[in-house]
Amino acid sequence: MKRSFLYILLLSLSVCASAQTQLATSIDSLIATLPQESEVGIAVYDLTSNEMLYTFRDKKLSRPASTMKLLTTITALTYLDTKESFKTEVWYDGTLQGDTLNGDLYVVGGFDPEFGDEGMNNLVDSIVALPIRVINGKVYGDVSMVDSLYWGSGWAWDDNPEAFQPFMSPLMYNKGKIEVVATPSQNRGGEVLVEVKPQSTYYTVSNKAITRTPSAGKFRITRDWMNNDNEILISGNLEKRQAKELNLYSSQNFFMHTFIERLQAMGVQGLDRYDFVSLEQSDQSVLISSYETSFQAVINEILKESDNLNAEALLYRIASKTKGKKNVSSQDGLEQLNRMIRKIGHNPLDYKIADGSGLSNYNYLSPALLLDLLIYAYNDSPIFQRLYKALPTSGMEGTVKNRMKPGPAFKNVHAKTGSFTAINSLAGYAKSANGHMLAFVIMNQNVLSGRKARMFQDQVCEVLCGLTD
């Protein structure tokens, strides 16, 4: 009987070793196809059998790009109350006499990165419904939740005015950006038709573009970002419809300007200007309205769509809730990310953390660190449920909706992408054909062709999801 058990045990170990050898052979052969000037770090762990399946330079430091968002999100899921929403509030401080407010109106920012037209209209409608038609006082925006720095450490100045690099503020409207849509006219040489959303007098439009006239030069949509000016500049030859998103300077002013415009459109008077101060509550302070966005909605955008603003807003929320004070800094949030690194058994001094989104080139992590983070999340059911729900699914949604289809990895990979010039990463979970759940991290560095890096990652995932032993 003992001999039979020993034989079965040895056979099982032999099959396992054979499977690992086959996996290693397959991935090694894929690594050999990468450009010689590039580098890659890989780590794969079987969460079902609790064993490491494969590593290749997994301790090597790499720039994570947007896989940094995994660290920020899992830290938030660990240390924050996920039932608490992101709130934007409207208060008045004074007295109401009929439809007249004798006092000041405050909009208090809670760094809701998903606040848009619905939220803006909700706040305005709540004021009008009181009813308030006249304000004998001032209108203030309260952005005291965070310090005055509006960009993360190491963010590239010449990425301005791209929409992926917003001017961050506790008062965000439409993610601090606009969408410009340009459509050719029916006549060659005719003026290009331009539509900008959302509409606002906060910005101006200079349209010098011409329809199907090559001599007009390359078509461009930008703004006078060198002077922090919000004049939208449209020029050149337009052959077909084009759309582009631009950030605006600055987000908190864009918010307050639009807020005032909406109130004026509803007939509210006494709105000459706005300013920014912190609300110091008194016996005459009254909460009028609060617009809320759920925690899950914010992390869904962070992971599925790789939204930089949402990730940085979450970093500041981590700072605010753990520090319990106003005027928190990004550094306060980064301290909590380092706390998370210590929690999973790593030394923060071995890594470099600069922001919460991965937009900074100063970030340096390793595949081994990200893998242990994924293992930690998997072993905590409440954290894993929220994380897994927010990760994009291969071939179906988010940043991997056009990847890994068809094939064994289709619908079987839930992972976060990360990319900018010469950097491409993929980290998350994969379901293999044998029913096992795997955690994996792939970090390609110094590869100028993002297409080649993504193809390599997809092929590795096909191998992982195709495992049968």
Summary of the structure (lengths in Angstrom):
residues: 469
radius of gyration: 25.9
end to end distance: 25.6
largest distance: 92.5
contacts: 1612
relative contact order: 0.19
helix: 36%
strand: 26%
